[in-house]
């Protein structure tokens, strides 16, 4: 997010993945997901609707405890 100390109304966060993390944190949803045992999240945005989860990458993260 961009900050503007002289005029906070000019602050912004670009749409897309950039505001997802702040929204998860600010809404309390991140805490709820972590409490429910979620460790990984796959995010696909409108600009990459063809994205798919690569199980070999997920397996690497899980085995390496990344």
mmJSON file of the N, C-alpha and C atoms, coordinates in Angstrom:
{"data_MODEL":{"atom_site":{
"group_PDB":["ATOM","ATOM","ATOM","ATOM","ATOM","ATOM","ATOM","ATOM","ATOM","ATOM","ATOM","ATOM","ATOM","ATOM","ATOM","ATOM","ATOM","ATOM","ATOM","ATOM","ATOM","ATOM","ATOM","ATOM","ATOM","ATOM","ATOM","ATOM","ATOM","ATOM","ATOM","ATOM","ATOM","ATOM","ATOM","ATOM","ATOM","ATOM","ATOM","ATOM","ATOM","ATOM","ATOM","ATOM","ATOM","ATOM","ATOM","ATOM","ATOM","ATOM","ATOM","ATOM","ATOM","ATOM","ATOM","ATOM","ATOM","ATOM","ATOM","ATOM","ATOM","ATOM","ATOM","ATOM","ATOM","ATOM","ATOM","ATOM","ATOM","ATOM","ATOM","ATOM","ATOM","ATOM","ATOM","ATOM","ATOM","ATOM","ATOM","ATOM","ATOM","ATOM","ATOM","ATOM","ATOM","ATOM","ATOM","ATOM","ATOM","ATOM","ATOM","ATOM","ATOM","ATOM","ATOM","ATOM","ATOM","ATOM","ATOM","ATOM","ATOM","ATOM","ATOM","ATOM","ATOM","ATOM","ATOM","ATOM","ATOM","ATOM","ATOM","ATOM","ATOM","ATOM","ATOM","ATOM","ATOM","ATOM","ATOM","ATOM","ATOM","ATOM","ATOM","ATOM","ATOM","ATOM","ATOM","ATOM","ATOM","ATOM","ATOM","ATOM","ATOM","ATOM","ATOM","ATOM","ATOM","ATOM","ATOM","ATOM","ATOM","ATOM","ATOM","ATOM","ATOM","ATOM","ATOM","ATOM","ATOM","ATOM","ATOM","ATOM","ATOM","ATOM","ATOM","ATOM","ATOM","ATOM","ATOM","ATOM","ATOM","ATOM","ATOM","ATOM","ATOM","ATOM","ATOM","ATOM","ATOM","ATOM","ATOM","ATOM","ATOM","ATOM","ATOM","ATOM","ATOM","ATOM","ATOM","ATOM","ATOM","ATOM","ATOM","ATOM","ATOM","ATOM","ATOM","ATOM","ATOM","ATOM","ATOM","ATOM","ATOM","ATOM","ATOM","ATOM","ATOM","ATOM"],
"id":[1,2,3,4,5,6,7,8,9,10,11,12,13,14,15,16,17,18,19,20,21,22,23,24,25,26,27,28,29,30,31,32,33,34,35,36,37,38,39,40,41,42,43,44,45,46,47,48,49,50,51,52,53,54,55,56,57,58,59,60,61,62,63,64,65,66,67,68,69,70,71,72,73,74,75,76,77,78,79,80,81,82,83,84,85,86,87,88,89,90,91,92,93,94,95,96,97,98,99,100,101,102,103,104,105,106,107,108,109,110,111,112,113,114,115,116,117,118,119,120,121,122,123,124,125,126,127,128,129,130,131,132,133,134,135,136,137,138,139,140,141,142,143,144,145,146,147,148,149,150,151,152,153,154,155,156,157,158,159,160,161,162,163,164,165,166,167,168,169,170,171,172,173,174,175,176,177,178,179,180,181,182,183,184,185,186,187,188,189,190,191,192,193,194,195,196,197,198],
"type_symbol":["N","C","C","N","C","C","N","C","C","N","C","C","N","C","C","N","C","C","N","C","C","N","C","C","N","C","C","N","C","C","N","C","C","N","C","C","N","C","C","N","C","C","N","C","C","N","C","C","N","C","C","N","C","C","N","C","C","N","C","C","N","C","C","N","C","C","N","C","C","N","C","C","N","C","C","N","C","C","N","C","C","N","C","C","N","C","C","N","C","C","N","C","C","N","C","C","N","C","C","N","C","C","N","C","C","N","C","C","N","C","C","N","C","C","N","C","C","N","C","C","N","C","C","N","C","C","N","C","C","N","C","C","N","C","C","N","C","C","N","C","C","N","C","C","N","C","C","N","C","C","N","C","C","N","C","C","N","C","C","N","C","C","N","C","C","N","C","C","N","C","C","N","C","C","N","C","C","N","C","C","N","C","C","N","C","C","N","C","C","N","C","C","N","C","C","N","C","C"],
"label_atom_id":["N","CA","C","N","CA","C","N","CA","C","N","CA","C","N","CA","C","N","CA","C","N","CA","C","N","CA","C","N","CA","C","N","CA","C","N","CA","C","N","CA","C","N","CA","C","N","CA","C","N","CA","C","N","CA","C","N","CA","C","N","CA","C","N","CA","C","N","CA","C","N","CA","C","N","CA","C","N","CA","C","N","CA","C","N","CA","C","N","CA","C","N","CA","C","N","CA","C","N","CA","C","N","CA","C","N","CA","C","N","CA","C","N","CA","C","N","CA","C","N","CA","C","N","CA","C","N","CA","C","N","CA","C","N","CA","C","N","CA","C","N","CA","C","N","CA","C","N","CA","C","N","CA","C","N","CA","C","N","CA","C","N","CA","C","N","CA","C","N","CA","C","N","CA","C","N","CA","C","N","CA","C","N","CA","C","N","CA","C","N","CA","C","N","CA","C","N","CA","C","N","CA","C","N","CA","C","N","CA","C","N","CA","C","N","CA","C","N","CA","C","N","CA","C","N","CA","C","N","CA","C"],
"label_alt_id":[null,null,null,null,null,null,null,null,null,null,null,null,null,null,null,null,null,null,null,null,null,null,null,null,null,null,null,null,null,null,null,null,null,null,null,null,null,null,null,null,null,null,null,null,null,null,null,null,null,null,null,null,null,null,null,null,null,null,null,null,null,null,null,null,null,null,null,null,null,null,null,null,null,null,null,null,null,null,null,null,null,null,null,null,null,null,null,null,null,null,null,null,null,null,null,null,null,null,null,null,null,null,null,null,null,null,null,null,null,null,null,null,null,null,null,null,null,null,null,null,null,null,null,null,null,null,null,null,null,null,null,null,null,null,null,null,null,null,null,null,null,null,null,null,null,null,null,null,null,null,null,null,null,null,null,null,null,null,null,null,null,null,null,null,null,null,null,null,null,null,null,null,null,null,null,null,null,null,null,null,null,null,null,null,null,null,null,null,null,null,null,null,null,null,null,null,null,null],
"label_comp_id":["UNK","UNK","UNK","UNK","UNK","UNK","UNK","UNK","UNK","UNK","UNK","UNK","UNK","UNK","UNK","UNK","UNK","UNK","UNK","UNK","UNK","UNK","UNK","UNK","UNK","UNK","UNK","UNK","UNK","UNK","UNK","UNK","UNK","UNK","UNK","UNK","UNK","UNK","UNK","UNK","UNK","UNK","UNK","UNK","UNK","UNK","UNK","UNK","UNK","UNK","UNK","UNK","UNK","UNK","UNK","UNK","UNK","UNK","UNK","UNK","UNK","UNK","UNK","UNK","UNK","UNK","UNK","UNK","UNK","UNK","UNK","UNK","UNK","UNK","UNK","UNK","UNK","UNK","UNK","UNK","UNK","UNK","UNK","UNK","UNK","UNK","UNK","UNK","UNK","UNK","UNK","UNK","UNK","UNK","UNK","UNK","UNK","UNK","UNK","UNK","UNK","UNK","UNK","UNK","UNK","UNK","UNK","UNK","UNK","UNK","UNK","UNK","UNK","UNK","UNK","UNK","UNK","UNK","UNK","UNK","UNK","UNK","UNK","UNK","UNK","UNK","UNK","UNK","UNK","UNK","UNK","UNK","UNK","UNK","UNK","UNK","UNK","UNK","UNK","UNK","UNK","UNK","UNK","UNK","UNK","UNK","UNK","UNK","UNK","UNK","UNK","UNK","UNK","UNK","UNK","UNK","UNK","UNK","UNK","UNK","UNK","UNK","UNK","UNK","UNK","UNK","UNK","UNK","UNK","UNK","UNK","UNK","UNK","UNK","UNK","UNK","UNK","UNK","UNK","UNK","UNK","UNK","UNK","UNK","UNK","UNK","UNK","UNK","UNK","UNK","UNK","UNK","UNK","UNK","UNK","UNK","UNK","UNK"],
"label_asym_id":["A","A","A","A","A","A","A","A","A","A","A","A","A","A","A","A","A","A","A","A","A","A","A","A","A","A","A","A","A","A","A","A","A","A","A","A","A","A","A","A","A","A","A","A","A","A","A","A","A","A","A","A","A","A","A","A","A","A","A","A","A","A","A","A","A","A","A","A","A","A","A","A","A","A","A","A","A","A","A","A","A","A","A","A","A","A","A","A","A","A","A","A","A","A","A","A","A","A","A","A","A","A","A","A","A","A","A","A","A","A","A","A","A","A","A","A","A","A","A","A","A","A","A","A","A","A","A","A","A","A","A","A","A","A","A","A","A","A","A","A","A","A","A","A","A","A","A","A","A","A","A","A","A","A","A","A","A","A","A","A","A","A","A","A","A","A","A","A","A","A","A","A","A","A","A","A","A","A","A","A","A","A","A","A","A","A","A","A","A","A","A","A","A","A","A","A","A","A"],
"label_entity_id":["1","1","1","1","1","1","1","1","1","1","1","1","1","1","1","1","1","1","1","1","1","1","1","1","1","1","1","1","1","1","1","1","1","1","1","1","1","1","1","1","1","1","1","1","1","1","1","1","1","1","1","1","1","1","1","1","1","1","1","1","1","1","1","1","1","1","1","1","1","1","1","1","1","1","1","1","1","1","1","1","1","1","1","1","1","1","1","1","1","1","1","1","1","1","1","1","1","1","1","1","1","1","1","1","1","1","1","1","1","1","1","1","1","1","1","1","1","1","1","1","1","1","1","1","1","1","1","1","1","1","1","1","1","1","1","1","1","1","1","1","1","1","1","1","1","1","1","1","1","1","1","1","1","1","1","1","1","1","1","1","1","1","1","1","1","1","1","1","1","1","1","1","1","1","1","1","1","1","1","1","1","1","1","1","1","1","1","1","1","1","1","1","1","1","1","1","1","1"],
"label_seq_id":[1,1,1,2,2,2,3,3,3,4,4,4,5,5,5,6,6,6,7,7,7,8,8,8,9,9,9,10,10,10,11,11,11,12,12,12,13,13,13,14,14,14,15,15,15,16,16,16,17,17,17,18,18,18,19,19,19,20,20,20,21,21,21,22,22,22,23,23,23,24,24,24,25,25,25,26,26,26,27,27,27,28,28,28,29,29,29,30,30,30,31,31,31,32,32,32,33,33,33,34,34,34,35,35,35,36,36,36,37,37,37,38,38,38,39,39,39,40,40,40,41,41,41,42,42,42,43,43,43,44,44,44,45,45,45,46,46,46,47,47,47,48,48,48,49,49,49,50,50,50,51,51,51,52,52,52,53,53,53,54,54,54,55,55,55,56,56,56,57,57,57,58,58,58,59,59,59,60,60,60,61,61,61,62,62,62,63,63,63,64,64,64,65,65,65,66,66,66],
"pdbx_PDB_ins_code":[null,null,null,null,null,null,null,null,null,null,null,null,null,null,null,null,null,null,null,null,null,null,null,null,null,null,null,null,null,null,null,null,null,null,null,null,null,null,null,null,null,null,null,null,null,null,null,null,null,null,null,null,null,null,null,null,null,null,null,null,null,null,null,null,null,null,null,null,null,null,null,null,null,null,null,null,null,null,null,null,null,null,null,null,null,null,null,null,null,null,null,null,null,null,null,null,null,null,null,null,null,null,null,null,null,null,null,null,null,null,null,null,null,null,null,null,null,null,null,null,null,null,null,null,null,null,null,null,null,null,null,null,null,null,null,null,null,null,null,null,null,null,null,null,null,null,null,null,null,null,null,null,null,null,null,null,null,null,null,null,null,null,null,null,null,null,null,null,null,null,null,null,null,null,null,null,null,null,null,null,null,null,null,null,null,null,null,null,null,null,null,null,null,null,null,null,null,null],
"Cartn_x":[0.815,0.0,0.855,0.36,1.044,0.509,1.405,0.986,1.22,0.414,0.529,0.271,1.353,1.201,0.502,0.704,0.092,-1.412,-1.883,-3.314,-3.65,-4.022,-4.313,-5.393,-6.231,-7.253,-6.615,-5.342,-4.628,-3.945,-4.072,-3.455,-4.239,-3.557,-4.206,-3.457,-4.127,-3.522,-3.989,-3.054,-3.468,-4.291,-5.251,-6.07,-5.24,-5.769,-5.078,-4.515,-3.452,-2.877,-2.354,-1.98,-1.395,-2.283,-3.598,-4.481,-5.046,-4.798,-5.314,-4.779,-3.49,-2.881,-3.374,-3.485,-4.014,-5.478,-6.24,-7.648,-7.793,-6.976,-7.024,-6.68,-5.645,-5.209,-6.239,-6.666,-7.578,-8.95,-9.387,-10.717,-10.721,-9.528,-9.449,-9.501,-9.681,-9.797,-8.481,-7.344,-6.05,-5.929,-6.271,-6.212,-7.128,-8.317,-9.259,-8.709,-8.112,-7.535,-6.4,-5.525,-4.41,-4.916,-5.917,-6.497,-7.091,-7.672,-8.265,-7.226,-5.951,-4.892,-4.388,-4.874,-4.39,-2.961,-2.124,-0.734,-0.383,-1.062,-0.779,-2.06,-1.898,-3.036,-2.629,-3.48,-3.272,-4.153,-3.558,-4.287,-4.204,-5.35,-5.414,-6.257,-5.766,-6.437,-7.021,-7.801,-8.463,-7.474,-6.251,-5.273,-4.537,-4.812,-4.166,-5.152,-6.338,-7.373,-6.947,-5.966,-5.481,-4.491,-4.195,-3.233,-3.765,-2.851,-3.244,-2.206,-2.624,-1.757,-0.81,0.468,1.473,1.785,1.332,1.499,2.959,3.855,5.27,5.827,5.357,5.794,5.186,3.913,3.283,3.963,4.279,4.965,6.325,7.042,8.338,8.191,7.209,6.972,6.649,5.783,5.362,6.521,7.296,8.419,9.547,9.749,10.837,10.372,9.072,8.458,8.677,8.621,8.805,7.622],
"Cartn_y":[-1.204,0.0,1.264,2.288,3.579,4.411,5.099,5.956,7.416,8.275,9.713,10.384,10.676,11.25,12.603,13.387,14.714,14.651,13.571,13.424,11.942,11.296,9.861,9.454,10.374,10.009,9.67,10.036,9.7,8.334,7.655,6.335,5.337,4.364,3.384,2.058,1.048,-0.272,-0.786,-1.115,-1.553,-2.831,-2.982,-4.183,-5.404,-6.531,-7.77,-8.389,-9.13,-9.852,-8.906,-7.689,-6.752,-6.436,-6.358,-6.041,-7.282,-8.44,-9.674,-9.883,-9.679,-9.954,-8.994,-7.729,-6.752,-7.053,-7.483,-7.809,-9.032,-10.046,-11.244,-10.902,-10.117,-9.727,-8.814,-7.801,-6.82,-7.372,-8.378,-8.95,-10.02,-10.466,-11.556,-12.928,-12.953,-14.235,-15.01,-14.312,-14.987,-15.773,-15.149,-15.841,-17.061,-16.914,-18.032,-19.181,-18.866,-19.907,-20.625,-19.861,-20.469,-21.324,-20.84,-21.595,-22.911,-22.893,-24.096,-25.036,-24.66,-25.552,-25.321,-24.293,-24.016,-23.493,-24.019,-23.587,-22.974,-23.409,-22.939,-22.417,-21.453,-20.907,-20.689,-21.094,-20.849,-19.671,-18.655,-17.456,-17.298,-17.143,-16.872,-15.62,-14.711,-13.436,-13.396,-12.388,-12.301,-12.232,-11.785,-11.706,-13.025,-14.029,-15.333,-16.462,-16.345,-17.355,-18.738,-18.801,-20.089,-20.736,-20.08,-20.617,-21.905,-22.792,-24.04,-24.388,-25.156,-25.563,-26.655,-26.452,-27.447,-28.262,-29.503,-30.335,-30.589,-30.565,-30.776,-29.596,-28.395,-27.219,-27.261,-27.591,-27.691,-28.766,-29.89,-30.973,-30.499,-29.755,-29.216,-28.329,-27.411,-26.535,-27.344,-28.327,-29.115,-29.932,-30.554,-31.381,-30.549,-29.352,-28.51,-27.615,-27.715,-26.889,-25.397,-25.042,-23.634,-22.795],
"Cartn_z":[0.0,0.0,0.0,-0.639,-0.645,0.51,1.188,2.297,1.934,2.533,2.317,3.658,4.375,5.714,5.698,4.652,4.61,4.35,3.694,3.41,3.285,4.402,4.372,3.376,2.949,1.959,0.614,0.426,-0.8,-0.727,0.398,0.517,-0.315,-0.839,-1.687,-1.63,-2.047,-2.203,-3.555,-4.421,-5.756,-5.685,-6.582,-6.586,-6.969,-6.663,-6.975,-5.723,-5.886,-4.753,-3.682,-4.057,-3.11,-1.93,-2.146,-1.031,-0.35,-0.893,-0.307,1.105,1.288,2.585,3.65,3.312,4.269,4.587,3.594,3.814,4.708,4.489,5.338,6.778,6.953,8.289,8.957,8.256,8.832,9.166,8.424,8.649,9.734,10.128,11.098,10.449,9.131,8.422,8.451,8.417,8.473,9.771,10.888,12.176,12.183,11.598,11.553,10.708,9.566,8.714,9.43,10.07,10.799,11.96,12.653,13.765,13.28,12.073,11.495,10.884,10.97,10.515,9.109,8.441,7.092,7.157,6.255,6.203,4.853,3.799,2.446,1.812,0.883,0.158,-1.294,-2.189,-3.604,-4.0,-4.609,-5.003,-6.513,-7.127,-8.554,-8.74,-9.537,-9.748,-11.156,-11.447,-12.744,-13.904,-13.64,-14.715,-14.933,-14.105,-14.31,-14.038,-14.643,-14.441,-14.918,-15.772,-16.252,-15.302,-14.199,-13.239,-12.634,-12.344,-11.691,-10.63,-9.673,-8.582,-9.066,-8.885,-9.247,-7.997,-7.975,-6.783,-6.435,-7.41,-7.094,-6.301,-6.611,-5.845,-4.441,-4.342,-3.035,-2.189,-2.794,-2.081,-1.577,-2.41,-1.988,-0.761,-0.79,0.351,1.601,1.453,2.601,3.178,2.317,2.803,3.394,2.866,3.356,4.513,4.84,5.883,5.638,4.343,3.939,4.354],
"occupancy":[1.0,1.0,1.0,1.0,1.0,1.0,1.0,1.0,1.0,1.0,1.0,1.0,1.0,1.0,1.0,1.0,1.0,1.0,1.0,1.0,1.0,1.0,1.0,1.0,1.0,1.0,1.0,1.0,1.0,1.0,1.0,1.0,1.0,1.0,1.0,1.0,1.0,1.0,1.0,1.0,1.0,1.0,1.0,1.0,1.0,1.0,1.0,1.0,1.0,1.0,1.0,1.0,1.0,1.0,1.0,1.0,1.0,1.0,1.0,1.0,1.0,1.0,1.0,1.0,1.0,1.0,1.0,1.0,1.0,1.0,1.0,1.0,1.0,1.0,1.0,1.0,1.0,1.0,1.0,1.0,1.0,1.0,1.0,1.0,1.0,1.0,1.0,1.0,1.0,1.0,1.0,1.0,1.0,1.0,1.0,1.0,1.0,1.0,1.0,1.0,1.0,1.0,1.0,1.0,1.0,1.0,1.0,1.0,1.0,1.0,1.0,1.0,1.0,1.0,1.0,1.0,1.0,1.0,1.0,1.0,1.0,1.0,1.0,1.0,1.0,1.0,1.0,1.0,1.0,1.0,1.0,1.0,1.0,1.0,1.0,1.0,1.0,1.0,1.0,1.0,1.0,1.0,1.0,1.0,1.0,1.0,1.0,1.0,1.0,1.0,1.0,1.0,1.0,1.0,1.0,1.0,1.0,1.0,1.0,1.0,1.0,1.0,1.0,1.0,1.0,1.0,1.0,1.0,1.0,1.0,1.0,1.0,1.0,1.0,1.0,1.0,1.0,1.0,1.0,1.0,1.0,1.0,1.0,1.0,1.0,1.0,1.0,1.0,1.0,1.0,1.0,1.0,1.0,1.0,1.0,1.0,1.0,1.0],
"B_iso_or_equiv":[0.0,0.0,0.0,0.0,0.0,0.0,0.0,0.0,0.0,0.0,0.0,0.0,0.0,0.0,0.0,0.0,0.0,0.0,0.0,0.0,0.0,0.0,0.0,0.0,0.0,0.0,0.0,0.0,0.0,0.0,0.0,0.0,0.0,0.0,0.0,0.0,0.0,0.0,0.0,0.0,0.0,0.0,0.0,0.0,0.0,0.0,0.0,0.0,0.0,0.0,0.0,0.0,0.0,0.0,0.0,0.0,0.0,0.0,0.0,0.0,0.0,0.0,0.0,0.0,0.0,0.0,0.0,0.0,0.0,0.0,0.0,0.0,0.0,0.0,0.0,0.0,0.0,0.0,0.0,0.0,0.0,0.0,0.0,0.0,0.0,0.0,0.0,0.0,0.0,0.0,0.0,0.0,0.0,0.0,0.0,0.0,0.0,0.0,0.0,0.0,0.0,0.0,0.0,0.0,0.0,0.0,0.0,0.0,0.0,0.0,0.0,0.0,0.0,0.0,0.0,0.0,0.0,0.0,0.0,0.0,0.0,0.0,0.0,0.0,0.0,0.0,0.0,0.0,0.0,0.0,0.0,0.0,0.0,0.0,0.0,0.0,0.0,0.0,0.0,0.0,0.0,0.0,0.0,0.0,0.0,0.0,0.0,0.0,0.0,0.0,0.0,0.0,0.0,0.0,0.0,0.0,0.0,0.0,0.0,0.0,0.0,0.0,0.0,0.0,0.0,0.0,0.0,0.0,0.0,0.0,0.0,0.0,0.0,0.0,0.0,0.0,0.0,0.0,0.0,0.0,0.0,0.0,0.0,0.0,0.0,0.0,0.0,0.0,0.0,0.0,0.0,0.0,0.0,0.0,0.0,0.0,0.0,0.0],
"pdbx_formal_charge":[null,null,null,null,null,null,null,null,null,null,null,null,null,null,null,null,null,null,null,null,null,null,null,null,null,null,null,null,null,null,null,null,null,null,null,null,null,null,null,null,null,null,null,null,null,null,null,null,null,null,null,null,null,null,null,null,null,null,null,null,null,null,null,null,null,null,null,null,null,null,null,null,null,null,null,null,null,null,null,null,null,null,null,null,null,null,null,null,null,null,null,null,null,null,null,null,null,null,null,null,null,null,null,null,null,null,null,null,null,null,null,null,null,null,null,null,null,null,null,null,null,null,null,null,null,null,null,null,null,null,null,null,null,null,null,null,null,null,null,null,null,null,null,null,null,null,null,null,null,null,null,null,null,null,null,null,null,null,null,null,null,null,null,null,null,null,null,null,null,null,null,null,null,null,null,null,null,null,null,null,null,null,null,null,null,null,null,null,null,null,null,null,null,null,null,null,null,null],
"auth_seq_id":[1,1,1,2,2,2,3,3,3,4,4,4,5,5,5,6,6,6,7,7,7,8,8,8,9,9,9,10,10,10,11,11,11,12,12,12,13,13,13,14,14,14,15,15,15,16,16,16,17,17,17,18,18,18,19,19,19,20,20,20,21,21,21,22,22,22,23,23,23,24,24,24,25,25,25,26,26,26,27,27,27,28,28,28,29,29,29,30,30,30,31,31,31,32,32,32,33,33,33,34,34,34,35,35,35,36,36,36,37,37,37,38,38,38,39,39,39,40,40,40,41,41,41,42,42,42,43,43,43,44,44,44,45,45,45,46,46,46,47,47,47,48,48,48,49,49,49,50,50,50,51,51,51,52,52,52,53,53,53,54,54,54,55,55,55,56,56,56,57,57,57,58,58,58,59,59,59,60,60,60,61,61,61,62,62,62,63,63,63,64,64,64,65,65,65,66,66,66],
"auth_comp_id":["UNK","UNK","UNK","UNK","UNK","UNK","UNK","UNK","UNK","UNK","UNK","UNK","UNK","UNK","UNK","UNK","UNK","UNK","UNK","UNK","UNK","UNK","UNK","UNK","UNK","UNK","UNK","UNK","UNK","UNK","UNK","UNK","UNK","UNK","UNK","UNK","UNK","UNK","UNK","UNK","UNK","UNK","UNK","UNK","UNK","UNK","UNK","UNK","UNK","UNK","UNK","UNK","UNK","UNK","UNK","UNK","UNK","UNK","UNK","UNK","UNK","UNK","UNK","UNK","UNK","UNK","UNK","UNK","UNK","UNK","UNK","UNK","UNK","UNK","UNK","UNK","UNK","UNK","UNK","UNK","UNK","UNK","UNK","UNK","UNK","UNK","UNK","UNK","UNK","UNK","UNK","UNK","UNK","UNK","UNK","UNK","UNK","UNK","UNK","UNK","UNK","UNK","UNK","UNK","UNK","UNK","UNK","UNK","UNK","UNK","UNK","UNK","UNK","UNK","UNK","UNK","UNK","UNK","UNK","UNK","UNK","UNK","UNK","UNK","UNK","UNK","UNK","UNK","UNK","UNK","UNK","UNK","UNK","UNK","UNK","UNK","UNK","UNK","UNK","UNK","UNK","UNK","UNK","UNK","UNK","UNK","UNK","UNK","UNK","UNK","UNK","UNK","UNK","UNK","UNK","UNK","UNK","UNK","UNK","UNK","UNK","UNK","UNK","UNK","UNK","UNK","UNK","UNK","UNK","UNK","UNK","UNK","UNK","UNK","UNK","UNK","UNK","UNK","UNK","UNK","UNK","UNK","UNK","UNK","UNK","UNK","UNK","UNK","UNK","UNK","UNK","UNK","UNK","UNK","UNK","UNK","UNK","UNK"],
"auth_asym_id":["A","A","A","A","A","A","A","A","A","A","A","A","A","A","A","A","A","A","A","A","A","A","A","A","A","A","A","A","A","A","A","A","A","A","A","A","A","A","A","A","A","A","A","A","A","A","A","A","A","A","A","A","A","A","A","A","A","A","A","A","A","A","A","A","A","A","A","A","A","A","A","A","A","A","A","A","A","A","A","A","A","A","A","A","A","A","A","A","A","A","A","A","A","A","A","A","A","A","A","A","A","A","A","A","A","A","A","A","A","A","A","A","A","A","A","A","A","A","A","A","A","A","A","A","A","A","A","A","A","A","A","A","A","A","A","A","A","A","A","A","A","A","A","A","A","A","A","A","A","A","A","A","A","A","A","A","A","A","A","A","A","A","A","A","A","A","A","A","A","A","A","A","A","A","A","A","A","A","A","A","A","A","A","A","A","A","A","A","A","A","A","A","A","A","A","A","A","A"],
"auth_atom_id":["N","CA","C","N","CA","C","N","CA","C","N","CA","C","N","CA","C","N","CA","C","N","CA","C","N","CA","C","N","CA","C","N","CA","C","N","CA","C","N","CA","C","N","CA","C","N","CA","C","N","CA","C","N","CA","C","N","CA","C","N","CA","C","N","CA","C","N","CA","C","N","CA","C","N","CA","C","N","CA","C","N","CA","C","N","CA","C","N","CA","C","N","CA","C","N","CA","C","N","CA","C","N","CA","C","N","CA","C","N","CA","C","N","CA","C","N","CA","C","N","CA","C","N","CA","C","N","CA","C","N","CA","C","N","CA","C","N","CA","C","N","CA","C","N","CA","C","N","CA","C","N","CA","C","N","CA","C","N","CA","C","N","CA","C","N","CA","C","N","CA","C","N","CA","C","N","CA","C","N","CA","C","N","CA","C","N","CA","C","N","CA","C","N","CA","C","N","CA","C","N","CA","C","N","CA","C","N","CA","C","N","CA","C","N","CA","C","N","CA","C","N","CA","C","N","CA","C","N","CA","C"],
"pdbx_PDB_model_num":[1,1,1,1,1,1,1,1,1,1,1,1,1,1,1,1,1,1,1,1,1,1,1,1,1,1,1,1,1,1,1,1,1,1,1,1,1,1,1,1,1,1,1,1,1,1,1,1,1,1,1,1,1,1,1,1,1,1,1,1,1,1,1,1,1,1,1,1,1,1,1,1,1,1,1,1,1,1,1,1,1,1,1,1,1,1,1,1,1,1,1,1,1,1,1,1,1,1,1,1,1,1,1,1,1,1,1,1,1,1,1,1,1,1,1,1,1,1,1,1,1,1,1,1,1,1,1,1,1,1,1,1,1,1,1,1,1,1,1,1,1,1,1,1,1,1,1,1,1,1,1,1,1,1,1,1,1,1,1,1,1,1,1,1,1,1,1,1,1,1,1,1,1,1,1,1,1,1,1,1,1,1,1,1,1,1,1,1,1,1,1,1,1,1,1,1,1,1]
}}}
